Amino acid sequence: MCLFSSPRGGSTWLLEALNNMGEFVPINEPFFQGKLRTDGIMPSFSTGRPYLNELNFWFHQPLAEGYKSVEEEVVFRRLFSGKYLHPDLTRYSSIDQLRNAKRFLVKFCYGNLMLPWIVENFNVAAICLIRHPCAVIASQLNVKGAFDHIIACPKFDFPAFFNVEYFSQFDPILRNISSPEGILAAIWSMTVKHVVEHPANNLKWHTLKYEDLLRDPAVELNKIVTRYPEFEWSGATVDANIPSQSTLDPKLESYLLNNSQETKWKSQLTIKQIDNIFEVVDSFGVIIYN
């Protein structure tokens, strides 16, 4: 099973819930390449991911349907069959769990632009988790140091990488963005738009909103169980008030108990930041949260 999401989009919480119900061995962020940057510099960090040295991939790498490559196919087949088990990828599992692994749950936070290609070429069950852009961006900006490059140089200047032409269609929008929150809003828009406007959305993969999962986790998780019965789910219950391992907000439990987790971004972002985010999202025509 593959889980796709934006960085800080709630994917760790959903992964932990699915893992509790399905006894997976989670594979964490196989295409993470360090701190995101949009200033013309290619990724250089690949600790625990040596296969990335073989590929000319950007941070959010687009792979077009119909594209065929033995090199990429080998990397993905090895990934989905558990051949890449570096500690950076398997921090949720013990050695014994890895030895006895029967099924894997691969979490991608930089994979939305690969999603249709992956389900076209590999026999995987796929889930895409979508979260409000302001909530995602507020959380991203609150992760100390993680988006330093974007804050220091808020512009789009793409280096040369495979299929960079995908982003050229958005040049008229991208060239006018000059704020960190605007850059992150553009990344959110391009990666979410690719999924939710695709004709195979909710046909070849299951898309759900973080907010729906937060309001009624039992209902949303049951939709996944019903859609993918082949995973022999255990029926374990999930407590929506337990924060995930990647939670950085010390007040999260109070937000969850007070039902204010959905809208806390309103107090974390300025009015100007919110306006900048929606201006960018609207320019891309992404209406899922309008």
SERO-4910 file (N, C-alpha, C, O; in steps of 0.05 Angstrom, whole numbers):
BEGIN
 pado doro    nc1    nc2    nc3   cac1   cac2   cac3    cc1    cc2    cc3    oc1    oc2    oc3
  Met    A     17    -24      0      0      0      0     17     25      0     38     25     13
  Cys    A      9     45    -15     23     71    -16      6     93     -5    -18     94    -11
  Leu    A     17    110     11      3    133     22     17    159     13     41    163     17
  Phe    A      2    176     -1     12    201    -12      1    225      3    -23    224     11
  Ser    A     17    245      7      8    269     22     28    292     17     50    287      7
  Ser    A     19    316     25     38    338     26     55    336     52     45    325     71
  Pro    A     79    346     52     94    348     77     78    364     98     68    385     92
  Arg    A     76    353    122     60    364    143     30    363    137     14    380    146
  Gly    A     22    343    122     -6    341    113    -22    321    130    -45    316    124
  Gly    A    -10    310    151    -24    290    168    -18    261    161    -31    243    172
  Ser    A      1    257    143      6    230    134     17    211    156     11    187    156
  Thr    A     33    222    174     44    205    195     22    194    213     22    170    221
  Trp    A      2    211    219    -20    202    236    -36    180    222    -44    161    234
  Leu    A    -42    184    196    -56    164    181    -40    138    178    -51    116    180
  Leu    A    -14    141    173      3    118    172      2    101    197      0     77    197
  Glu    A      4    115    220      4    101    246    -23     87    250    -24     65    261
  Ala    A    -45    100    241    -71     87    244    -73     62    227    -83     41    236
  Leu    A    -65     64    201    -66     42    183    -48     19    192    -54     -5    190
  Asn    A    -25     27    202     -6      7    212    -17     -9    236    -13    -33    238
  Asn    A    -32      5    253    -44     -7    276    -66    -27    268    -71    -47    281
  Met    A    -79    -21    245   -101    -38    236    -92    -60    217   -106    -80    214
  Gly    A    -69    -56    204    -62    -75    182    -35    -89    186    -28   -105    169
  Glu    A    -21    -83    207      4    -96    213     24    -94    189     35   -115    180
  Phe    A     27    -70    179     46    -65    158     74    -61    169     78    -58    193
  Val    A     94    -62    152    120    -51    157    121    -24    142    123    -25    117
  Pro    A    121     -2    156    121     24    142    149     30    130    169     26    142
  Ile    A    148     41    106    172     51     93    169     81     91    150     91     78
  Asn    A    186     96    104    182    125    107    198    142     88    222    141     87
  Glu    A    184    158     72    196    179     55    219    169     37    241    178     40
  Pro    A    213    150     19    234    140      2    246    160    -18    268    156    -29
  Phe    A    232    183    -22    243    203    -41    248    230    -27    249    250    -41
  Phe    A    252    229     -1    260    253     13    289    259      6    306    242      7
  Gln    A    294    284     -2    321    292    -10    331    317      5    346    333     -6
  Gly    A    322    321     29    331    343     45    313    367     43    290    365     33
  Lys    A    323    390     51    307    414     52    299    423     25    315    426      7
  Leu    A    273    428     21    262    437     -5    275    464    -12    278    482      5
  Arg    A    281    467    -37    291    493    -47    281    496    -76    280    477    -91
  Thr    A    275    521    -83    265    527   -110    282    549   -123    273    565   -139
  Asp    A    308    550   -115    326    571   -124    346    562   -145    367    573   -147
  Gly    A    339    541   -159    356    532   -181    377    511   -173    393    504   -190
  Ile    A    377    502   -148    397    483   -138    384    456   -136    362    453   -124
  Met    A    397    436   -147    387    408   -145    390    397   -117    408    406   -102
  Pro    A    374    377   -109    378    364    -83    405    352    -81    416    342   -101
  Ser    A    417    352    -57    443    339    -54    443    320    -31    463    305    -27
  Phe    A    422    319    -15    421    302      9    406    276      3    383    277     -6
  Ser    A    418    253      8    404    228      3    412    206     23    415    183     16
  Thr    A    416    214     48    424    194     68    403    172     70    379    177     73
  Gly    A    413    147     68    395    124     70    379    119     45    363    101     44
  Arg    A    384    135     24    370    132     -1    389    132    -24    388    150    -41
  Pro    A    408    113    -25    429    114    -45    419    112    -74    432    121    -92
  Tyr    A    395    100    -77    384     97   -104    377    124   -116    375    126   -141
  Leu    A    374    145   -100    369    171   -111    392    183   -126    389    200   -143
  Asn    A    416    173   -120    440    182   -135    439    173   -164    452    184   -181
  Glu    A    423    152   -169    421    141   -196    401    156   -213    400    153   -237
  Leu    A    384    172   -200    362    185   -214    365    215   -214    375    226   -194
  Asn    A    358    228   -235    360    257   -236    333    269   -228    320    283   -243
  Phe    A    325    264   -203    299    272   -192    301    298   -177    321    303   -162
  Trp    A    281    315   -180    278    339   -164    264    331   -138    257    308   -135
  Phe    A    258    351   -121    244    345    -95    217    333   -100    210    311    -91
  His    A    200    347   -115    174    338   -124    176    330   -153    173    347   -171
  Gln    A    182    305   -158    189    296   -185    164    287   -201    151    268   -192
  Pro    A    159    299   -223    136    290   -240    145    266   -258    166    267   -270
  Leu    A    128    246   -259    132    223   -277    106    220   -293     84    215   -282
  Ala    A    108    224   -319     84    223   -336     75    195   -342     92    177   -346
  Glu    A     49    191   -343     38    165   -350     47    158   -379     49    176   -396
  Gly    A     52    133   -383     63    124   -408     93    124   -410    104    112   -428
  Tyr    A    106    138   -391    135    138   -391    146    111   -383    137     99   -364
  Lys    A    165    101   -398    177     75   -392    208     78   -389    221     90   -405
  Ser    A    218     67   -367    246     68   -362    254     44   -344    242     40   -323
  Val    A    273     29   -353    282      6   -338    294     15   -311    291      2   -291
  Glu    A    309     37   -312    322     47   -288    302     54   -266    305     44   -243
  Glu    A    281     69   -272    261     76   -252    246     51   -243    239     48   -220
  Glu    A    239     34   -262    224     10   -256    239     -8   -236    227    -18   -217
  Val    A    265    -11   -239    281    -27   -220    280    -14   -192    277    -29   -173
  Val    A    284     12   -191    283     25   -165    257     21   -150    256     14   -127
  Phe    A    235     25   -165    208     23   -152    202     -6   -145    191    -12   -124
  Arg    A    210    -25   -162    205    -54   -155    221    -62   -130    210    -77   -113
  Arg    A    245    -53   -128    261    -59   -104    248    -45    -79    248    -57    -58
  Leu    A    238    -21    -83    226     -7    -61    201    -22    -51    198    -26    -27
  Phe    A    183    -29    -70    158    -42    -62    161    -70    -53    143    -81    -40
  Ser    A    184    -83    -58    188   -110    -49    206   -111    -24    215   -132    -16
  Gly    A    211    -88    -12    225    -87     14    255    -91     12    267   -100     31
  Lys    A    267    -84    -11    295    -88    -14    311    -63     -4    336    -65      0
  Tyr    A    297    -41      1    310    -18     13    301    -15     42    279     -6     47
  Leu    A    317    -24     61    309    -24     89    329    -10    107    335    -19    129
  His    A    340     12     97    358     29    113    343     40    137    319     45    135
  Pro    A    356     43    161    342     54    184    327     80    180    307     85    193
  Asp    A    337     97    161    323    122    156    295    117    144    277    134    147
  Leu    A    292     94    131    266     88    118    248     71    136    224     70    132
  Thr    A    259     58    156    244     38    171    244     44    201    245     26    217
  Arg    A    243     69    208    246     77    236    222     69    253    223     71    278
  Tyr    A    200     60    241    176     52    256    177     22    263    160     13    278
  Ser    A    197      7    253    196    -22    256    221    -32    270    243    -21    268
  Ser    A    218    -54    284    240    -68    297    253    -87    277    242    -92    256
  Ile    A    276    -97    285    290   -117    268    273   -142    263    271   -152    241
  Asp    A    260   -151    284    242   -175    282    219   -169    262    212   -186    246
  Gln    A    208   -145    264    186   -139    246    195   -138    217    180   -147    199
  Leu    A    219   -128    213    230   -128    185    235   -156    175    230   -162    152
  Arg    A    245   -173    192    251   -201    184    225   -216    177    225   -232    159
  Asn    A    203   -209    190    178   -223    186    158   -208    169    135   -215    168
  Ala    A    168   -188    155    150   -170    139    135   -186    118    146   -202    103
  Lys    A    108   -181    116     92   -193     96     80   -171     77     74   -177     54
  Arg    A     76   -148     88     65   -126     72     77    -99     80     85    -95    104
  Phe    A     80    -81     61     93    -56     66     73    -33     61     55    -34     44
  Leu    A     77    -12     76     61     13     73     82     35     68     96     44     86
  Val    A     83     45     43    103     64     35     91     92     36     71     98     22
  Lys    A    103    110     52     92    137     55    108    157     38    132    160     42
  Phe    A     95    170     20    107    190      3     96    218     10     72    222      9
  Cys    A    114    236     18    105    264     21    116    281     -2    111    306     -4
  Tyr    A    130    269    -21    140    283    -44    133    267    -69    149    267    -89
  Gly    A    111    253    -69    105    234    -91     79    239   -106     72    223   -123
  Asn    A     64    261   -100     39    265   -113     41    266   -144     24    256   -158
  Leu    A     63    277   -154     67    280   -183     75    253   -195     77    252   -220
  Met    A     80    233   -179     85    206   -189     62    188   -186     61    166   -198
  Leu    A     41    196   -171     20    177   -163      6    163   -187      5    139   -187
  Pro    A     -4    178   -207    -17    164   -229      2    145   -244     -6    123   -252
  Trp    A     28    152   -246     47    135   -259     52    110   -243     54     88   -254
  Ile    A     53    112   -217     58     89   -200     35     69   -202     40     45   -205
  Val    A     10     79   -200    -12     60   -201    -15     48   -229    -27     26   -232
  Glu    A     -6     62   -249     -7     52   -276     13     29   -280      8     10   -296
  Asn    A     36     30   -266     57     11   -271     62    -10   -250     76    -30   -255
  Phe    A     49     -8   -226     54    -26   -205     28    -34   -191      9    -18   -189
  Asn    A     27    -58   -181      3    -69   -168      3    -60   -139     10    -75   -121
  Val    A     -4    -35   -134     -5    -24   -107    -33    -12   -102    -46     -2   -120
  Ala    A    -41    -13    -77    -64      1    -68    -54     29    -59    -34     31    -45
  Ala    A    -68     50    -68    -58     77    -63    -79     94    -49   -103     93    -56
  Ile    A    -70    111    -30    -87    130    -16    -74    157    -18    -49    160    -15
  Cys    A    -89    177    -23    -79    205    -23    -94    221     -2   -118    223     -2
  Leu    A    -79    233     16    -90    249     38    -86    279     31    -63    288     26
  Ile    A   -108    294     30   -108    322     24   -114    338     49   -132    331     64
  Arg    A   -100    360     54   -105    378     77   -106    407     68    -93    414     48
  His    A   -121    423     82   -124    451     75    -97    465     71    -79    461     88
  Pro    A    -94    480     50    -67    492     44    -57    510     66    -33    510     72
  Cys    A    -74    525     79    -65    542    101    -55    526    125    -35    534    138
  Ala    A    -68    504    130    -59    487    152    -33    474    146    -15    473    163
  Val    A    -29    464    121     -4    452    113     19    472    114     40    466    125
  Ile    A     14    496    104     36    516    102     42    527    130     66    532    136
  Ala    A     22    531    146     27    540    174     45    520    188     64    528    202
  Ser    A     39    495    185     55    474    198     83    473    186    103    469    201
  Gln    A     86    476    160    112    476    147    129    498    157    153    495    163
  Leu    A    118    522    159    133    545    168    140    544    198    159    557    207
  Asn    A    126    527    213    132    524    241    153    502    247    161    499    270
  Val    A    161    487    226    182    467    230    209    481    229    217    490    207
  Lys    A    222    484    251    247    499    252    268    489    233    276    466    234
  Gly    A    276    506    215    297    500    196    290    484    171    305    484    152
  Ala    A    266    472    171    259    454    149    256    468    122    262    456    101
  Phe    A    247    493    123    242    507     98    258    533     97    249    553     86
  Asp    A    282    532    108    300    555    108    306    566     80    307    590     76
  His    A    310    548     61    317    557     34    294    572     22    298    592      7
  Ile    A    269    564     27    246    578     16    243    605     29    237    625     15
  Ile    A    247    607     55    245    632     69    267    651     59    262    675     56
  Ala    A    291    641     56    314    658     48    312    667     19    322    689     12
  Cys    A    301    650      1    300    657    -27    273    648    -39    272    628    -53
  Pro    A    253    664    -34    226    657    -44    221    664    -73    209    684    -80
  Lys    A    231    646    -90    227    650   -119    228    622   -132    236    603   -119
  Phe    A    219    620   -157    220    595   -172    241    598   -194    239    614   -212
  Asp    A    262    582   -191    283    580   -211    290    551   -213    306    541   -197
  Phe    A    279    537   -232    283    508   -234    310    500   -246    317    511   -267
  Pro    A    324    482   -234    349    471   -246    341    452   -269    318    447   -274
  Ala    A    361    441   -281    356    421   -302    352    393   -289    371    383   -276
  Phe    A    329    382   -292    324    355   -282    303    341   -301    291    354   -317
  Phe    A    300    315   -297    283    300   -315    254    310   -313    243    312   -291
  Asn    A    242    316   -336    214    325   -339    209    352   -325    187    357   -316
  Val    A    229    369   -324    225    396   -314    203    411   -330    192    431   -320
  Glu    A    199    402   -354    179    415   -371    151    415   -359    134    432   -366
  Tyr    A    146    396   -341    120    396   -328    113    422   -315     90    431   -316
  Phe    A    133    435   -303    128    460   -289    126    484   -307    117    506   -298
  Ser    A    136    481   -332    135    504   -350    107    515   -355    104    539   -360
  Gln    A     88    497   -355     60    506   -360     50    526   -340     31    540   -345
  Phe    A     63    527   -316     55    545   -295     72    570   -293     69    585   -274
  Asp    A     90    574   -312    108    597   -311     94    624   -307    104    640   -291
  Pro    A     72    629   -321     59    655   -317     51    661   -288     50    684   -279
  Ile    A     45    640   -273     38    643   -245     63    643   -227     66    661   -210
  Leu    A     81    625   -232    104    622   -215    123    646   -215    135    652   -195
  Arg    A    125    659   -238    144    681   -239    136    705   -223    152    723   -218
  Asn    A    110    706   -215    100    729   -200     99    724   -169     89    741   -155
  Ile    A    109    701   -160    107    695   -132    133    703   -118    155    696   -128
  Ser    A    132    717    -96    156    727    -83    155    725    -52    171    738    -39
  Ser    A    137    709    -41    135    705    -12    139    676     -6    132    659    -22
  Pro    A    150    669     18    153    641     25    127    626     25    125    604     15
  Glu    A    106    638     37     80    624     37     69    621      9     54    602      4
  Gly    A     75    640     -9     66    638    -37     80    615    -51     67    600    -66
  Ile    A    106    611    -46    121    589    -58    109    562    -49    104    545    -65
  Leu    A    104    560    -23     94    535    -11     65    530    -21     57    508    -25
  Ala    A     50    552    -25     23    549    -35     23    539    -64      6    524    -73
  Ala    A     43    548    -80     45    539   -107     52    509   -108     41    494   -124
  Ile    A     71    501    -91     78    472    -89     53    456    -82     47    435    -94
  Trp    A     38    465    -62     14    451    -53     -6    450    -77    -17    429    -83
  Ser    A     -9    472    -91    -29    473   -113    -22    454   -135    -39    440   -146
  Met    A      4    455   -144     12    438   -166     10    409   -160      3    393   -177
  Thr    A     17    401   -135     17    373   -128    -11    363   -122    -17    340   -128
  Val    A    -28    379   -110    -56    371   -105    -72    371   -130    -88    353   -135
  Lys    A    -69    392   -147    -83    393   -172    -79    369   -189    -97    358   -202
  His    A    -54    359   -190    -46    336   -206    -62    311   -198    -68    295   -215
  Val    A    -70    310   -173    -84    286   -163   -114    290   -165   -128    273   -177
  Val    A   -125    312   -154   -154    314   -152   -168    320   -178   -191    314   -181
  Glu    A   -153    331   -198   -165    336   -224   -159    314   -244   -168    316   -267
  His    A   -145    294   -236   -139    272   -254   -164    255   -258   -179    250   -239
  Pro    A   -170    245   -282   -194    229   -287   -195    203   -271   -217    191   -268
  Ala    A   -172    193   -262   -172    168   -247   -174    173   -217   -173    154   -201
  Asn    A   -177    198   -208   -179    204   -180   -204    190   -168   -226    192   -179
  Asn    A   -199    176   -146   -220    160   -132   -230    137   -148   -250    124   -141
  Leu    A   -216    131   -169   -221    106   -184   -198     87   -182   -201     64   -174
  Lys    A   -174     97   -188   -150     80   -186   -135     85   -159   -117     70   -153
  Trp    A   -144    104   -144   -133    109   -117   -155    122   -101   -175    132   -112
  His    A   -152    121    -75   -172    132    -56   -162    158    -45   -141    159    -32
  Thr    A   -177    180    -49   -170    206    -39   -188    214    -16   -213    210    -18
  Leu    A   -177    224      6   -193    233     28   -181    259     39   -158    265     36
  Lys    A   -198    274     54   -190    298     66   -182    294     95   -195    278    110
  Tyr    A   -160    307    103   -151    306    131   -174    314    150   -177    303    172
  Glu    A   -188    335    142   -209    345    159   -232    325    164   -242    323    186
  Asp    A   -239    310    143   -259    289    147   -248    267    165   -263    256    181
  Leu    A   -223    260    161   -210    240    178   -210    249    207   -214    233    226
  Leu    A   -205    274    212   -204    285    239   -231    285    252   -234    279    276
  Arg    A   -252    292    236   -279    293    248   -291    266    254   -304    262    275
  Asp    A   -286    247    237   -298    220    241   -279    199    231   -283    188    209
  Pro    A   -257    193    246   -237    174    236   -249    146    231   -240    133    212
  Ala    A   -268    137    247   -279    110    243   -291    107    216   -287     87    202
  Val    A   -307    128    207   -320    127    181   -300    127    159   -302    111    140
  Glu    A   -280    145    160   -261    148    138   -242    123    137   -236    115    115
  Leu    A   -234    113    159   -217     89    159   -233     65    149   -221     47    136
  Asn    A   -258     63    155   -274     41    145   -277     42    115   -279     21    102
  Lys    A   -277     66    103   -278     68     74   -253     55     62   -255     42     41
  Ile    A   -230     59     75   -205     47     65   -206     17     68   -199      2     50
  Val    A   -216      7     91   -218    -21     96   -237    -34     76   -231    -56     65
  Thr    A   -259    -21     70   -278    -32     51   -267    -33     23   -272    -51      8
  Arg    A   -252    -12     16   -241    -10    -11   -219    -30    -16   -216    -41    -38
  Tyr    A   -203    -35      5   -180    -53      2   -181    -76     22   -165    -77     40
  Pro    A   -200    -94     19   -204   -116     38   -181   -136     37   -179   -153     55
  Glu    A   -165   -136     16   -144   -156     13   -122   -155     34   -106   -172     37
  Phe    A   -123   -133     50   -101   -130     70   -108   -142     97    -92   -141    116
  Glu    A   -131   -155     99   -138   -170    124   -135   -153    149   -119   -160    166
  Trp    A   -150   -132    150   -148   -113    172   -156   -126    198   -173   -144    199
  Ser    A   -143   -117    220   -147   -130    246   -172   -121    260   -181   -135    278
  Gly    A   -183    -98    252   -206    -87    266   -199    -71    291   -217    -63    306
  Ala    A   -174    -65    295   -165    -49    317   -177    -21    315   -179    -10    293
  Thr    A   -184     -9    338   -195     18    338   -172     39    339   -150     32    348
  Val    A   -178     63    331   -159     84    330   -169    108    346   -192    117    342
  Asp    A   -152    118    364   -159    142    380   -150    167    366   -126    171    363
  Ala    A   -169    183    357   -162    207    341   -149    228    358   -138    247    347
  Asn    A   -150    225    385   -138    246    402   -109    240    409    -97    255    425
  Ile    A    -98    219    398    -69    213    403    -52    225    381    -55    217    358
  Pro    A    -35    244    387    -18    256    366      1    236    354      8    216    366
  Ser    A     10    242    329     28    224    315     57    229    325     62    248    340
  Gln    A     75    211    317    103    214    325    116    239    314    136    249    325
  Ser    A    106    249    292    118    273    279    106    299    289    114    320    279
  Thr    A     88    298    308     76    322    319     96    340    333    111    330    349
  Leu    A     96    365    326    114    384    338     99    404    356    112    419    371
  Asp    A     73    405    354     57    424    369     51    414    397     37    395    400
  Pro    A     62    427    418     57    418    445     28    422    454     20    410    474
  Lys    A     13    438    439    -15    443    447    -34    426    431    -59    430    432
  Leu    A    -24    407    415    -41    392    397    -64    378    411    -87    378    402
  Glu    A    -58    365    434    -79    350    448   -102    368    456   -125    360    454
  Ser    A    -96    393    464   -118    411    472   -133    420    447   -157    424    448
  Tyr    A   -119    424    424   -133    430    399   -153    408    392   -175    413    384
  Leu    A   -143    383    394   -160    360    387   -184    358    406   -207    353    397
  Leu    A   -180    361    431   -201    359    451   -222    382    448   -245    378    453
  Asn    A   -212    405    439   -230    428    436   -241    431    407   -255    450    401
  Asn    A   -235    411    390   -244    411    363   -235    436    347   -250    447    331
  Ser    A   -211    445    353   -201    469    339   -176    463    322   -163    481    312
  Gln    A   -169    437    319   -146    430    304   -148    438    275   -128    446    262
  Glu    A   -172    437    264   -177    444    236   -170    473    230   -159    479    208
  Thr    A   -175    491    248   -174    520    243   -152    534    258   -152    559    258
  Lys    A   -134    520    271   -113    534    287    -95    550    269    -81    569    279
  Trp    A    -94    544    243    -77    560    225    -85    589    224    -68    606    217
  Lys    A   -110    595    231   -119    623    230   -104    640    251   -102    664    248
  Ser    A    -95    627    272    -79    642    292    -49    639    288    -34    653    301
  Gln    A    -41    622    269    -12    618    264     -2    634    240     22    639    238
  Leu    A    -20    642    223    -13    658    199    -25    686    202    -45    690    214
  Thr    A    -11    705    190    -22    732    189    -43    734    167    -45    717    150
  Ile    A    -59    756    168    -79    760    147    -65    762    120    -76    752    100
  Lys    A    -42    776    119    -28    779     94    -19    752     83    -21    746     59
  Gln    A     -9    734    101      0    708     92    -24    691     81    -21    678     61
  Ile    A    -46    693     95    -70    679     86    -79    689     59    -86    673     42
  Asp    A    -79    715     56    -87    726     30    -68    717      8    -76    711    -14
  Asn    A    -42    717     14    -22    708     -6    -26    679    -14    -24    672    -38
  Ile    A    -33    662      5    -37    634      0    -61    630    -18    -60    615    -38
  Phe    A    -84    643    -11   -108    639    -27   -105    652    -55   -117    642    -74
  Glu    A    -90    673    -57    -86    685    -83    -72    665   -102    -79    663   -125
  Val    A    -52    651    -91    -37    632   -107    -55    608   -113    -57    599   -136
  Val    A    -68    597    -93    -86    574    -97   -107    580   -118   -113    564   -135
  Asp    A   -119    604   -116   -140    612   -135   -129    614   -163   -143    607   -182
  Ser    A   -104    623   -165    -92    627   -192    -88    600   -206    -88    599   -230
  Phe    A    -85    579   -190    -82    552   -201   -110    539   -206   -112    518   -219
  Gly    A   -131    551   -197   -158    541   -201   -164    516   -184   -182    501   -191
  Val    A   -150    513   -162   -155    490   -144   -177    498   -125   -173    516   -108
  Ile    A   -201    486   -128   -224    495   -114   -233    477    -91   -254    481    -79
  Ile    A   -217    457    -85   -225    437    -65   -229    449    -38   -244    438    -21
  Tyr    A   -215    472    -32   -218    485     -7   -226    514    -10   -220    531      8
  Asn    A   -240    521    -31   -246    550    -35   -270    558    -18   -278    582    -19
***
